[in-house]
Amino acid sequence: MEADRVRWDKRFDERPLTQPSVPAFFVEQSVSLPWGRALDVASGDGAVALWFARQGYDVTAMDISSVALSRLQGFADQEKLLINCKNIDLDDRSALETGLTETYELICLAHFKPSQELLEFLGSCLAPGGQLLLSTFNLQHHQHNGFSKRFCLTPGEFQSSVDGLHCVHYQSVRRGDSFMDDYRWQCSS
Ligand SMILES: C[S@@+](CC[C@H](N)C(=O)[O-])C[C@H]1O[C@@H](n2cnc3c(N)ncnc32)[C@H](O)[C@@H]1O
């Protein structure tokens, strides 16, 4: 949606030009992840994408905000990392289908609550044996920090009901002041 694009562009424009840190969950899980192409969905300025590119993955980052992606590209250039950036609105299904023509061994979402429909679409973009990782705020984050409830996962929200994906890991965890739900799915085909 255009309003999201404008809001996020403004937020990234106002942010100091410092590199984002990778969320802990992706580092914790990294030892046993499939290798190859990685897609960072709602990548922002690259917290996840930059980290996987450093590990040698072939990374694509996707976000609605061109300002976020240009920050990401700048950070990647500083380290001579190659990251393919796609400026796509996740709510626009036809743009998604046109923009995502490859399959990926790894798909990541951090600090973004996907719809069930989006998760199932992303599941269909996994290569055989591919995995999808999600780490984002849960309802406790709303209760403790006043973070908007509509962006928070309810307990076990996606544990059993995502077509095409088999949940192999789920946990609710507190990291500092953040209350997170972490998921890891395996492609079931
Ligand atoms: C809280 S930030 C998280 C960024 C990054 N994943 C991280 O962990 O630092 C949420 C991101 O979702 C992106 N976003 C919000 N709505 C979107 C949409 N409809 N399509 C694509 N990206 C969207 C925003 O531009 C922003 O970069």
PDBQT file of the ligand as one rigid body, heavy atoms in Angstrom, charges set to zero:
ROOT
HETATM    1  C1  LIG A 201      10.233  -3.517  11.505  1.00  0.00    +0.000 C 
HETATM    2  S1  LIG A 201      10.920  -3.420   9.894  1.00  0.00    +0.000 S 
HETATM    3  C2  LIG A 201      11.918  -4.877   9.865  1.00  0.00    +0.000 C 
HETATM    4  C3  LIG A 201      13.058  -4.776   8.910  1.00  0.00    +0.000 C 
HETATM    5  C4  LIG A 201      14.046  -5.927   8.979  1.00  0.00    +0.000 C 
HETATM    6  N1  LIG A 201      13.436  -7.189   8.636  1.00  0.00    +0.000 N 
HETATM    7  C5  LIG A 201      14.693  -5.998  10.339  1.00  0.00    +0.000 C 
HETATM    8  O1  LIG A 201      14.469  -6.958  11.086  1.00  0.00    +0.000 OA
HETATM    9  O2  LIG A 201      15.434  -5.041  10.675  1.00  0.00    +0.000 OA
HETATM   10  C6  LIG A 201       9.539  -3.872   8.860  1.00  0.00    +0.000 C 
HETATM   11  C7  LIG A 201       9.860  -3.805   7.373  1.00  0.00    +0.000 C 
HETATM   12  O3  LIG A 201       8.743  -4.246   6.634  1.00  0.00    +0.000 OA
HETATM   13  C8  LIG A 201       8.656  -3.466   5.462  1.00  0.00    +0.000 C 
HETATM   14  N2  LIG A 201       7.278  -3.522   4.975  1.00  0.00    +0.000 N 
HETATM   15  C9  LIG A 201       6.164  -3.064   5.622  1.00  0.00    +0.000 A 
HETATM   16  N3  LIG A 201       5.076  -3.291   4.860  1.00  0.00    +0.000 NA
HETATM   17  C10 LIG A 201       5.518  -3.897   3.722  1.00  0.00    +0.000 A 
HETATM   18  C11 LIG A 201       4.869  -4.364   2.533  1.00  0.00    +0.000 A 
HETATM   19  N4  LIG A 201       3.542  -4.249   2.367  1.00  0.00    +0.000 N 
HETATM   20  N5  LIG A 201       5.630  -4.917   1.568  1.00  0.00    +0.000 NA
HETATM   21  C12 LIG A 201       6.981  -5.033   1.715  1.00  0.00    +0.000 A 
HETATM   22  N6  LIG A 201       7.643  -4.612   2.809  1.00  0.00    +0.000 NA
HETATM   23  C13 LIG A 201       6.924  -4.047   3.792  1.00  0.00    +0.000 A 
HETATM   24  C14 LIG A 201       9.077  -2.079   5.910  1.00  0.00    +0.000 C 
HETATM   25  O4  LIG A 201       9.484  -1.251   4.848  1.00  0.00    +0.000 OA
HETATM   26  C15 LIG A 201      10.214  -2.417   6.883  1.00  0.00    +0.000 C 
HETATM   27  O5  LIG A 201      11.439  -2.440   6.222  1.00  0.00    +0.000 OA
ENDROOT
TORSDOF 0
